[in-house]
Amino acid sequence: MSKDPLPNQSDDFPRWYGEVVRRADLAEHSLVRGAMVIKPRGYAIWEAIQDALDERIKATGHQNVYFPLLVPVSVLEQEGDLIEGFAPEVAVVTHAGGAELEEPLAIRPTSEAVIWATYAKWIQSYRDLPLLYNQWANIVRWELRPRLFLRTTEFLWQEGHTAHETEQEAIAEALTILHDVYADVVENVMAVPVLRGRKSATERFPGAVDTFTLEALMRDGKALQAATSHYLGDGFARTYGVRYTGRSGEEAYPFATSWGITTRLVGALIMAHGDDRGLRLPPAVAPHGVVVVPIYKDDDRAQILEAADAIAKRLTTAGVRVTLDDRDARPGFKFADWELKGAPLRLDLGKRDLERGTVTLVRRDTLASELATMDELGAIVSGLLDSIQSQLAAQAQERLTAHSFRPTSLVDLEELLRDATGFATAGWCGTDECEALVKERTTATIRCLPIDRGGVEGACIVCGRRAAERATWAQAY
Amino acid sequence: MSKDPLPNQSDDFPRWYGEVVRRADLAEHSLVRGAMVIKPRGYAIWEAIQDALDERIKATGHQNVYFPLLVPVSVLEQEGDLIEGFAPEVAVVTHAGGAELEEPLAIRPTSEAVIWATYAKWIQSYRDLPLLYNQWANIVRWELRPRLFLRTTEFLWQEGHTAHETEQEAIAEALTILHDVYADVVENVMAVPVLRGRKSATERFPGAVDTFTLEALMRDGKALQAATSHYLGDGFARTYGVRYTGRSGEEAYPFATSWGITTRLVGALIMAHGDDRGLRLPPAVAPHGVVVVPIYKDDDRAQILEAADAIAKRLTTAGVRVTLDDRDARPGFKFADWELKGAPLRLDLGKRDLERGTVTLVRRDTLASELATMDELGAIVSGLLDSIQSQLAAQAQERLTAHSFRPTSLVDLEELLRDATGFATAGWCGTDECEALVKERTTATIRCLPIDRGGVEGACIVCGRRAAERATWAQAY
């Protein structure tokens, strides 16, 4: 652990983020510019998120599959919107097996193309629908300004690709994923509250009819898009010739959705909860739930280590993720190290504790400490972990509420956005022009619109014409 | 399901294999030659194998990480043996982000190069050792003669990469993985018995000092290498400049292991257990543990479907993986379909069953059926699943024993190997010449040698000189 103090969030948030990722040993840049190595502690967080997602993806009726990494460039180019959106970011394999390939192969920047080209074989009749498939995969999109977890040339994700008989069913699918899978994991497992919404036309996924989104607030006041779920209409089916025989014998095109969530969520977790001492991890995703720190001198070392080991074993048996920190280092070093690494709960055990039959429990979220007797330890630890999980969520929710504004003039809106103080919601006429003007003046974007259209009153905050939408703007990652 | 009968294994095993993979909906060829799409039923088998492996990899002290897909060609080329072994199979990215890259990037054919180049930063002191890391990843190796699961240009695997202070510790690690992780999963979860051994020099992993292997017997008498674990010496550390300060302050190079298991295991599972009716899946990895087939006529359809549904729910609650086959099809079609797909246990429910309060249970392994009363159903099903798991293992073990031979002359050896009747074990002088001669005459290879060296008596079955090893030959996938 570095001896320099961590930069304060308020002084230099980007440097705070970079230092936390590095010092807490979550990830590092790789040999290849823009790619990252995910280290054990960072990967363990991703695995916890994966498990929570996979369970819900299966519970909502989806099955996992695996489609190939490499896609013929010609297949990718069939879908005009898609290739226009992704062409600048695609990596291309031109040689393999010691020879130049007849046709270059793209590394998937997303898998709609290869999957819908394959669905053409799989969907012949309405009896084949719906297809509810998901895959866990790596994706390559060439990034010029990489940042660990947030923007990397390669990232890990899941991508769902479903096909349905009706438009209504496909839209319902996209929303089920948004609410019952994504929002449930981000809010209840990661303890990060989100706005749920719909993207404006300029912010949609290439080829989508509607993109639904979860937008989270980071502690520097910027928004981060935590997940997206797309209703794709029947465009992909038409492009890739996916036709089937419908219930009345008619030829029909299925309606599509796709939806994804990536390793950038680890970045969201860090920036939503971390403080000037480092990470604060919700127990549901923390690699170390409780860290036991024995505090000893030379003469009582063996005795205290033995007692600490017994406590760790007892808590492990009770189903708690426990780490015994028996490193040969000063307690002060260990305290700071586990604060940096965001372990939710620390259990200190010294000579006096041993004599009294107590331990000292220190919460990472509030830094508050309390004594606990050995008899009641299991119940207290489990209660504290629950409390930390819900307190982190409550704190983040308070922050989100406090940083949600309703500006009433363009001047107010621009000021809020330039300072990156959170979300600003106001009427919008729905035109690209007004959207572009705010972006040009502030660099902020419309993060989302309400999922349900219509029922909007009042005027566009930019041009004063009648509002068609209530838009929520923010600076964003 | 196709109406043509499946080819018999004894008539045309390769065609039997291809048809089973296709008809049981496990996988199919992709748009890109040599790559495969893993379909839901195939992927569910892989997930069951993954879960079993991941649990044991973690229980033996390893942590998961993720290293990038793309490796600079120059980094890959640093390790002479590795690049010599893999150069003919590497796929190369030359363009990305709309421009030609300054340096071409290889898609990982295995990750020793990128990982050891990174370990140079991570290993400074003996305190940093051992490093016990694993990753789940996709791999590309250009294959000219692809076969689903067995040889594909892209496959999924886990690869472990560890670093140790001593040679002894590294060898012990490679063997722990072979015995406690790989053999435990292949034998006890997949129910496939294996020979455990060491590879001859010509069959070793490029750059390895020793390659340990698990060899399984397929039902056509050929061997399949189910897993390998390599002791790599300090060659990779020297190549990539991984030096550390040892316990006495001396500069030292760490000793390495690597080990991997791939999606080809799904192919092994199919060929080790399948019969002329199709797949036979051990319950521990079967996507469908018990399939409930309601047998009804028009007038009792609703009543029987309702009872079948209640049974399925009851078994699900008891922790059994149950599928209710309520498709609108003849029972005979369903029976054949689930035999093809290898569901371990079928539960038939007809009108007479309903009247008597019984069901008919049909085991896929033996096709034997028995009546069970509703009261005792949970216990009987669970007992039958256990019995199917152990019977499949026992049958495969019997076959392995019956197809293990001890030829006493070169003529005998060649005859056994030309017919691909299993494993043939005999003395070998240890020279490349005698190994090459047998391969030239029979196309069979030495699959393994005993893990412990020495203690060999008798003569080389090829040249008659003193034997240095007892070698086990077979035709192999």
HADDOCK unambig.tbl for C-alpha pairs under 7 A between the chains (distance, minus, plus):
assign (segid A and resid 32 and name CA) (segid B and resid 71 and name CA) 6.85 0.50 0.50
assign (segid A and resid 32 and name CA) (segid B and resid 72 and name CA) 6.86 0.50 0.50
assign (segid A and resid 35 and name CA) (segid B and resid 68 and name CA) 6.32 0.50 0.50
assign (segid A and resid 36 and name CA) (segid B and resid 68 and name CA) 6.44 0.50 0.50
assign (segid A and resid 37 and name CA) (segid B and resid 66 and name CA) 5.78 0.50 0.50
assign (segid A and resid 37 and name CA) (segid B and resid 67 and name CA) 4.78 0.50 0.50
assign (segid A and resid 37 and name CA) (segid B and resid 68 and name CA) 6.34 0.50 0.50
assign (segid A and resid 38 and name CA) (segid B and resid 65 and name CA) 5.65 0.50 0.50
assign (segid A and resid 38 and name CA) (segid B and resid 66 and name CA) 4.96 0.50 0.50
assign (segid A and resid 38 and name CA) (segid B and resid 67 and name CA) 6.54 0.50 0.50
assign (segid A and resid 39 and name CA) (segid B and resid 65 and name CA) 5.19 0.50 0.50
assign (segid A and resid 39 and name CA) (segid B and resid 66 and name CA) 6.82 0.50 0.50
assign (segid A and resid 40 and name CA) (segid B and resid 63 and name CA) 5.93 0.50 0.50
assign (segid A and resid 40 and name CA) (segid B and resid 64 and name CA) 5.71 0.50 0.50
assign (segid A and resid 40 and name CA) (segid B and resid 65 and name CA) 5.03 0.50 0.50
assign (segid A and resid 43 and name CA) (segid B and resid 64 and name CA) 6.55 0.50 0.50
assign (segid A and resid 43 and name CA) (segid B and resid 65 and name CA) 5.63 0.50 0.50
assign (segid A and resid 63 and name CA) (segid B and resid 40 and name CA) 5.93 0.50 0.50
assign (segid A and resid 64 and name CA) (segid B and resid 40 and name CA) 5.72 0.50 0.50
assign (segid A and resid 64 and name CA) (segid B and resid 43 and name CA) 6.56 0.50 0.50
assign (segid A and resid 65 and name CA) (segid B and resid 38 and name CA) 5.65 0.50 0.50
assign (segid A and resid 65 and name CA) (segid B and resid 39 and name CA) 5.20 0.50 0.50
assign (segid A and resid 65 and name CA) (segid B and resid 40 and name CA) 5.04 0.50 0.50
assign (segid A and resid 65 and name CA) (segid B and resid 43 and name CA) 5.63 0.50 0.50
assign (segid A and resid 66 and name CA) (segid B and resid 37 and name CA) 5.77 0.50 0.50
assign (segid A and resid 66 and name CA) (segid B and resid 38 and name CA) 4.95 0.50 0.50
assign (segid A and resid 66 and name CA) (segid B and resid 39 and name CA) 6.82 0.50 0.50
assign (segid A and resid 67 and name CA) (segid B and resid 37 and name CA) 4.79 0.50 0.50
assign (segid A and resid 67 and name CA) (segid B and resid 38 and name CA) 6.55 0.50 0.50
assign (segid A and resid 68 and name CA) (segid B and resid 35 and name CA) 6.31 0.50 0.50
assign (segid A and resid 68 and name CA) (segid B and resid 36 and name CA) 6.45 0.50 0.50
assign (segid A and resid 68 and name CA) (segid B and resid 37 and name CA) 6.34 0.50 0.50
assign (segid A and resid 71 and name CA) (segid B and resid 32 and name CA) 6.83 0.50 0.50
assign (segid A and resid 72 and name CA) (segid B and resid 32 and name CA) 6.86 0.50 0.50
assign (segid A and resid 88 and name CA) (segid B and resid 97 and name CA) 4.94 0.50 0.50
assign (segid A and resid 88 and name CA) (segid B and resid 98 and name CA) 5.31 0.50 0.50
assign (segid A and resid 89 and name CA) (segid B and resid 96 and name CA) 6.75 0.50 0.50
assign (segid A and resid 89 and name CA) (segid B and resid 97 and name CA) 4.48 0.50 0.50
assign (segid A and resid 90 and name CA) (segid B and resid 96 and name CA) 5.63 0.50 0.50
assign (segid A and resid 90 and name CA) (segid B and resid 97 and name CA) 5.61 0.50 0.50
assign (segid A and resid 91 and name CA) (segid B and resid 93 and name CA) 6.64 0.50 0.50
assign (segid A and resid 91 and name CA) (segid B and resid 95 and name CA) 5.82 0.50 0.50
assign (segid A and resid 91 and name CA) (segid B and resid 96 and name CA) 3.96 0.50 0.50
assign (segid A and resid 91 and name CA) (segid B and resid 97 and name CA) 6.38 0.50 0.50
assign (segid A and resid 92 and name CA) (segid B and resid 93 and name CA) 5.37 0.50 0.50
assign (segid A and resid 92 and name CA) (segid B and resid 94 and name CA) 6.48 0.50 0.50
assign (segid A and resid 92 and name CA) (segid B and resid 95 and name CA) 5.25 0.50 0.50
assign (segid A and resid 92 and name CA) (segid B and resid 96 and name CA) 5.97 0.50 0.50
assign (segid A and resid 93 and name CA) (segid B and resid 91 and name CA) 6.64 0.50 0.50
assign (segid A and resid 93 and name CA) (segid B and resid 92 and name CA) 5.36 0.50 0.50
assign (segid A and resid 93 and name CA) (segid B and resid 93 and name CA) 4.13 0.50 0.50
assign (segid A and resid 93 and name CA) (segid B and resid 94 and name CA) 6.25 0.50 0.50
assign (segid A and resid 94 and name CA) (segid B and resid 92 and name CA) 6.47 0.50 0.50
assign (segid A and resid 94 and name CA) (segid B and resid 93 and name CA) 6.24 0.50 0.50
assign (segid A and resid 94 and name CA) (segid B and resid 94 and name CA) 6.38 0.50 0.50
assign (segid A and resid 95 and name CA) (segid B and resid 91 and name CA) 5.82 0.50 0.50
assign (segid A and resid 95 and name CA) (segid B and resid 92 and name CA) 5.24 0.50 0.50
assign (segid A and resid 96 and name CA) (segid B and resid 89 and name CA) 6.75 0.50 0.50
assign (segid A and resid 96 and name CA) (segid B and resid 90 and name CA) 5.63 0.50 0.50
assign (segid A and resid 96 and name CA) (segid B and resid 91 and name CA) 3.96 0.50 0.50
assign (segid A and resid 96 and name CA) (segid B and resid 92 and name CA) 5.97 0.50 0.50
assign (segid A and resid 96 and name CA) (segid B and resid 142 and name CA) 6.47 0.50 0.50
assign (segid A and resid 97 and name CA) (segid B and resid 88 and name CA) 4.93 0.50 0.50
assign (segid A and resid 97 and name CA) (segid B and resid 89 and name CA) 4.50 0.50 0.50
assign (segid A and resid 97 and name CA) (segid B and resid 90 and name CA) 5.62 0.50 0.50
assign (segid A and resid 97 and name CA) (segid B and resid 91 and name CA) 6.39 0.50 0.50
assign (segid A and resid 97 and name CA) (segid B and resid 142 and name CA) 5.24 0.50 0.50
assign (segid A and resid 98 and name CA) (segid B and resid 88 and name CA) 5.32 0.50 0.50
assign (segid A and resid 142 and name CA) (segid B and resid 96 and name CA) 6.47 0.50 0.50
assign (segid A and resid 142 and name CA) (segid B and resid 97 and name CA) 5.21 0.50 0.50
